[in-house]
Amino acid sequence: MSNGISGPGGPRDTTGTINGGISFWYADDGIPLTRDPLPGDASADVVIVGGGYTGLWTAYYLKKAAPFLRITVLEQKFCGYGASGRNGGWLYNGIAGRDRYAKLHGHDGAVRLQQAMNETVTEVIDVARAESIDADIHHGGVLEVAYTPAQLTRLKSFHETELTYGEKDRTLHGARETADRIRVAGAVGSTWTPHGARLHPVKLLKGLAAAVESLGVTIHESTPVTEIKPKHAITPYGTVRAPYILRCTEGFTASLKGQRRTWLPMNSSMIATEPLTPSQWESIGWEGRETLGDMAHAYMYAQRTADDRIALGGRGVPYRYASRTDNDGRTQPKTIEALYEILTRFFPQLAGLRVDHAWSGVLGVPRDWCATVTLDRSTGLGWAGGYVGSGVATANLAARTLRDLVQQDSGQSGPTDLTTLPWANHKVRKWEPEPFRWLGVHGMYATYYAADRRELTTHTADSSRLATWADRVAGRH
């Protein structure tokens, strides 16, 4: 990364910034030694492709429910290489596509889906405690702030909508009450939900992988799956045959044969500051260690880490041509600068604070922006994902749903509350071919950024029509 990128008060020295290295979350222990690759052709009862949250949670719950199952997890690099090791550490109750599911399946079904997500936050915390996984979890809820009139209008509408989905414990705050929690410069309001927690993504991931192995699940790393077919997971080292092949590859799905247009790998980037001093924290507040977001169209997300840094993220460069993904998490200097500008817009008193780490990764986006869980009972092929950035908690609910779908198909159980949720077996069309995919995504985010700039300068209480147009083109509403 080059030195001296500009920032508030002039160029800043970024010599000490570690750019890439997968993510800040690996800084303490480094990149893990990989488990052995697949030694050759093999068989199993269930093959799980992908060693992230979805794959490991699925292995965990299946093995707990049916200890006799022979389960094999195949991971192309190492467990936690993808979004599970690079995310913002937001364990919260958001789920992609809920409003669309309400339109397709009725409001009551969407309320059940939301309730399941609310309960998932507690489920992850409870399992981490039961398995003695120390993931720096702090159950402080989620605070989302507004700092323009248009954002305040959206925030109030969002708050009222959440109440209609049964979230009666959510609270709405004015400027003073918001500042009592976190003193975001210019914040005029906020909404808070208890259904959220801050965590260390890699500590959760490593603990979960260890728990899965202790149950008797086989994990092979450095084993890329190149093609999935009914009852076959094909790798360069051999083929694993099983009645059920479950695809849990999220943003890396496009690398599989025939899947290039299934889920778009959307890029998200983050920075982590140096640790703040006690006096700096006193000027900000944030004693509740809530996860922090905003109501911008190109929104940000942040947490106060266990070692008292601020880890903050946003979209940056949203998409690489032809669904390509990065290798080591490096992100562009201009993206680091954009995230730093968000940090100092929220907390001007931190201008000059050092950025110790910067990284990026990809998340999975379906064409209709709806997370899904599916098992094709005619082929034994299943998949879960398309979380659109809300995967830390959603992956757990998806895994429990996959467990129930497999058990139902194999005759071990009947339908459950989870298998009848509206996202189960939802079908979605593929993304457009290139160059239309690249043009559409970059045009959409350019429009969102323009809408945010307009709202900052005009101070209108109405959302920019640019953002409404972008939502419609993107298929988000």
HELIX and SHEET records of a PDB file:
HELIX    1   1 PHE A   24  TYR A   26  5                                   3    
HELIX    2   2 TYR A   53  ALA A   65  1                                  13    
HELIX    3   3 ALA A   83  GLY A   85  5                                   3    
HELIX    4   4 ARG A   98  HIS A  105  1                                   8    
HELIX    5   5 HIS A  107  ALA A  130  1                                  24    
HELIX    6   6 PRO A  149  THR A  164  1                                  16    
HELIX    7   7 ALA A  175  ARG A  181  1                                   7    
HELIX    8   8 PRO A  201  SER A  214  1                                  14    
HELIX    9   9 GLU A  250  SER A  255  5                                   6    
HELIX   10  10 PRO A  278  ILE A  284  1                                   7    
HELIX   11  11 TYR A  321  SER A  323  5                                   3    
HELIX   12  12 PRO A  333  PHE A  346  1                                  14    
HELIX   13  13 PRO A  348  LEU A  350  5                                   3    
HELIX   14  14 GLY A  391  ASP A  409  1                                  19    
HELIX   15  15 PHE A  436  THR A  458  1                                  23    
HELIX   16  16 ARG A  465  ALA A  474  1                                  10    
SHEET    1   A 2 SER A   6  GLY A   7  0                                        
SHEET    2   A 2 GLY A  10  PRO A  11 -1                                        
SHEET    1   B 9 ILE A  18  ASN A  19  0                                        
SHEET    2   B 9 VAL A 355  VAL A 365  1                                        
SHEET    3   B 9 LEU A 264  THR A 273 -1                                        
SHEET    4   B 9 ILE A 310  GLY A 314 -1                                        
SHEET    5   B 9 TYR A 301  ARG A 304 -1                                        
SHEET    6   B 9 THR A 291  ASP A 294 -1                                        
SHEET    7   B 9 VAL A 142  ALA A 146  1                                        
SHEET    8   B 9 GLY A 189  THR A 193 -1                                        
SHEET    9   B 9 THR A 171  GLY A 174 -1                                        
SHEET    1   C 4 ALA A  42  SER A  43  0                                        
SHEET    2   C 4 GLY A 238  ARG A 241  1                                        
SHEET    3   C 4 HIS A 232  THR A 235 -1                                        
SHEET    4   C 4 GLU A 227  LYS A 229 -1                                        
SHEET    1   D 6 THR A 218  HIS A 220  0                                        
SHEET    2   D 6 ILE A  71  LEU A  74  1                                        
SHEET    3   D 6 VAL A  46  VAL A  49  1                                        
SHEET    4   D 6 TYR A 244  ARG A 247  1                                        
SHEET    5   D 6 LEU A 381  GLY A 385  1                                        
SHEET    6   D 6 THR A 372  ASP A 376 -1                                        
SHEET    1   E 2 TRP A  90  TYR A  92  0                                        
SHEET    2   E 2 GLY A 196  ARG A 198 -1                                        
END                                                                             
